[in-house]
């Protein structure tokens, strides 16, 4: 996880503590781009989701978290040309390498 990613997750984990009084669960999904095999991308996306889940859990130990890998199945960026991992293709597909987080619960009324 990058320094920026760690900072974002730490900020989110702190916000969960202060902004929610009842969290049913947090759903975390890891995603990859289409470069690599399906098996590799499934493992990589699962590892991304687990890394984020473990960080949130370390700051909020009582929260129920579902973490799963989605591989390359749900790209947000389409239309990138090529099959070989050129710098241009890697850059074009960058938005697909991500983790999405959904918090299911009740926020404090003050928000």
VENWO-V912474 format. One line per field, one symbol per residue. phi: phi as a letter, one per 20 degrees, with the letter a starting at -180 (. if undefined). psi: psi as a letter, one per 20 degrees, with the letter a starting at -180 (. if undefined). A space follows every 10 residues. Layout:
# VENWO-V912474
phi=???
psi=???
This chain:
# VENWO-V912474
phi=.fgfffffff fffffgfeec dbdfaddcce cceefoffff ffffffffff gfgfffffec feeecdcbed mdfcfedcnf eocefegffg ffegffebcd ccedrdefff f
psi=prgggggggg gghghgghip iopgrppppq qraiprrggg hggghghggh ggghgghhhm hipppppqpi bjhmqiprjp qriqmrhggg ghighinrpq pppoapqqhi .
